[in-house]
């Protein structure tokens, strides 16, 4: 993919502050005022808002691919990015150019300062303006970490909500219980709206049903896509995400769009979403990468390993986990008795260390090792008589994987 080769012109640090400088500040008023000052671009364009914890990007990718196949001009926002900010804004599957993104960011600097926008809000402001100018027909807006106070929720026309699996993540912002997190996510549902969801935890199902009834909204529960459907994204859990996307496309018929099953199948088969259970290469040797960065995603990945040949003899894990994430739970969900685990820092971020994780998970302390980085581990593994099978797995942080792509340490070929 083209964005693996990042050039110096992709650097927007002079226009978008680092998250640790401006950070996250969940508050909807700023974004609403910004959109009003811009003339409310896209206000009449219907949006599919994608919320939840794990699977949002996959649902958005399935939708993006289907809209392209069906010839429906769709503007899609996703987050986070792996290498370049431009990945976050796409039309018809094509990323905004870095030149256009820079120009639009520059033109709005005064407004950004007036309303004190966060980096995510800056990108969403540019996206709405860009989509309006390019006359897209429908929007797919992937929420950031929240829902109720997320910048995507400022869009006034969100008739369909796609709900990904809800689990524990960003607890410092959303709450410590699954119910608290679910309340933040589902609060985007409004009167007359339609929510599409696959399997959720029982307490989440009860909450969704109660809120939908209270707000006179509809919930369409969907079953995983059958196995005879080919999906461009690997992993059994993607059948659940694809089912939500299919439910969204079917619900859109009420707004005048019709995407037949043949087009949906074609779109699902050609969908791509980088660094999600993706088989790649390091120096022509196989490697598996996955962006699992919270306990729920780690649990999904652990279930997926049951399908890997030879996994019962042990898996080599290379983990980089940010310090504010639930590191011990991630380790506990992933690791089995025959596995070996190398802990590496996430470049540019405070990270869990081997000592901290060994102390928190003493039952695994003999299996956990420290390394300076992913490539050091891979170089050491290459010195063995044969490359591990199943292939080593790099996971724990999308920022870690983004750094590997940016520096061309791992490739698709």
HELIX and SHEET records of a PDB file:
HELIX    1   1 UNK A    2  UNK A    4  5                                   3    
HELIX    2   2 UNK A    8  UNK A   10  5                                   3    
HELIX    3   3 UNK A   19  UNK A   22  1                                   4    
HELIX    4   4 UNK A   28  UNK A   37  1                                  10    
HELIX    5   5 UNK A   56  UNK A   70  1                                  15    
HELIX    6   6 UNK A   85  UNK A   88  5                                   4    
HELIX    7   7 UNK A   98  UNK A  107  1                                  10    
HELIX    8   8 UNK A  109  UNK A  115  1                                   7    
HELIX    9   9 UNK A  119  UNK A  133  1                                  15    
HELIX   10  10 UNK A  151  UNK A  154  5                                   4    
HELIX   11  11 UNK A  171  UNK A  174  1                                   4    
HELIX   12  12 UNK A  178  UNK A  186  1                                   9    
HELIX   13  13 UNK A  202  UNK A  214  1                                  13    
HELIX   14  14 UNK A  238  UNK A  251  1                                  14    
HELIX   15  15 UNK A  252  UNK A  255  5                                   4    
HELIX   16  16 UNK A  261  UNK A  270  1                                  10    
HELIX   17  17 UNK A  295  UNK A  305  1                                  11    
HELIX   18  18 UNK A  311  UNK A  313  5                                   3    
HELIX   19  19 UNK A  327  UNK A  334  1                                   8    
HELIX   20  20 UNK A  354  UNK A  360  1                                   7    
HELIX   21  21 UNK A  362  UNK A  367  5                                   6    
HELIX   22  22 UNK A  374  UNK A  382  1                                   9    
HELIX   23  23 UNK A  398  UNK A  406  1                                   9    
SHEET    1   A 8 UNK A  94  UNK A  95  0                                        
SHEET    2   A 8 UNK A  89  UNK A  91 -1                                        
SHEET    3   A 8 UNK A  74  UNK A  77 -1                                        
SHEET    4   A 8 UNK A 138  UNK A 142  1                                        
SHEET    5   A 8 UNK A  47  UNK A  51  1                                        
SHEET    6   A 8 UNK A 160  UNK A 163  1                                        
SHEET    7   A 8 UNK A 194  UNK A 197  1                                        
SHEET    8   A 8 UNK A 218  UNK A 221  1                                        
SHEET    1   B 6 UNK A 278  UNK A 282  0                                        
SHEET    2   B 6 UNK A 285  UNK A 289 -1                                        
SHEET    3   B 6 UNK A 393  UNK A 395  1                                        
SHEET    4   B 6 UNK A 316  UNK A 319  1                                        
SHEET    5   B 6 UNK A 340  UNK A 343  1                                        
SHEET    6   B 6 UNK A 368  UNK A 370  1                                        
END                                                                             
